[in-house]
């Protein structure tokens, strides 16, 4: 048998405090789609940046066609026939597609003819800035092929795509594969991996924990490899309590542009109730959530425990027990600060203050406790947020928000059973939560944990407004659901009364009721 | 791996060496022997006691302005008009010295007036930035020539001294309103102590207080600050005002400690307001670090003086010097992949 097109042997890469890749092997054959599966922070991206010459391995060997090579730079990688299609396209926005493709290319006269061969479904004369995310990705792929790539590395290619674009991408990749080009497909989405790959390598904590041919791989098996254990069955959602925690009437909110983004929303929320709000992106979710969290002025009436929230700052609302998990993780935690400081964002003026000073020792102790309780994977409280994976940044934000305004005076020791230890003494201080896309871009293990936390807090009487585009999540967690369509809130209805099909029609405005 | 703690120092050291080599080329073009020049500079700044005091004298305003600018930069307020704020500080102090009775209490009042005037000069820029998002780089810079001409107007017009014959400056301040200096030097030590204390106080503020925490959040991520309900405009405004006030203190110190009168802008300040930008930049967001970076730039200023007097070079050779040094350090920073994290 011929040597593989590309072979990685014992690749090891250490960063201060972390082993990002620990003796990882990988073999890629021509015409094969090889998925690299793993949770956020498993080491997939590091491995690929080594392959693409962006990082040097500390140990290990890379072979191409059986010959050992050293890849010092992306240019070198391209020369060897390896091309990376980045997660976020790196194109000159103001230039046309053709101009972008020519960049750095010898012999560009034949571009048009070659493009026809590649059957690029994008107008060569279009300006890149006018293209959709999916089309930009097509241009990136075409550019890689034009440069004679024998192996394409796709880093989370579907994260920026809408569902129909994903299908289109998969069809295109099938065509590329048929011509003998090898594809490395990096993902943490199981369904996509199962749909596309021939072989699957699973990474966990920097180590290769398994390799499967597609035919012998099962969902459960892959999850077990990825997460390191079986997923727990979903927690049963407790029924809400009596009473009214949150009351919203005739809410109208403007977007930054001045356009009316929310045109009248009314609902009430009982203690412990989860209201799921669905809608296609840009239907007013952001504005609705920001208004409820005190970040945006609004017209109408919003009462928390019977008292109006208008004119209150987010800090004042948090003190009244209203927490907020923002849409964008970058809004929830400062990358330059460390975990302890990120966790202090809500309490630096209250419980973490001693006289006119910050209580730094308490801040560190508190952080150490929350890191354990919420299983934030980090060396310690001093670790800068920017070194954390997306899932761990989200855990950090949740740890802070779910802890509520009043924290116990003496940080309790963890007794090993984890998160339920100190939840009771603080659940009383957290009263409502606005959670926007709480599991967006987060891996299976973190998603499971976040869902559990939300269900637990609801069972303790916290009311949750859950804004999500993930329909499974919506149905799994909500007592009632409502739909935002072009700024109008329809519903809410008890979750059992709205089937997925009707929900889809409501989201696209095709349902009159 | 084991070299890591020393590696940044090595990179910075190499950058400084490159800067010296480049400036050496310029010196050679003047027909001077670069090694001889550097030798003279070293003697004039470190080995010679008089030289050390010259370094200290220049360190004083750099300490004060640099400390304030470090905090302003950390908050994301890029005040590059400290030169003008310093001049206004000098005007404020001169107003007290010239028009109020010469009581001992009015010596601190000169500093108070200087700080207030400097802060007021930063006020329009800080207000416009925090309320209307007008960029402070333009406003602070543009206000500097205005400050210069205000000083020129005062010393030629209403404040011109009665006993100065053809010169353009005010009368001398009363002796009781002149700062004490270290024997035989121009080191007005009370201002020096003030500068060191300010650097320490600002560091404590930044690290240990809720207000300092807010400032760090605002400076590194305004969206997070907004999300947490921090009043961003207030933090930015106060940081801007504070840097103006610190520059004002420096101006007050210069006239109360050295000149004892208000005089031509170019004589009040040897470009301290601009040099302090480098001081603050090198401090990397840590106010306490200006205790090191201010003397470093002070030495370069003093050394430049030697080149001027000893080798007949234009005084502006020091601008070439500090500019080249900054350029090399910034380049080293960019080339150094693992950037040092800003400390608390």
Interface residues (C-beta under 8 A of the other chain):
Chain A: X16 X294 X295 X313 X314 X315 X316 X317 X318 X324 X326 X328 X330 X331 X332 X333 X334 X335 X336 X337 X341 X344 X345 X346 X348 X349 X353 X356 X357 X358 X360 X384
Chain B: X4 X208 X209 X210 X212 X213 X214 X216 X217 X220 X221 X223 X224 X226 X227 X228 X229 X230 X231 X341 X342 X344
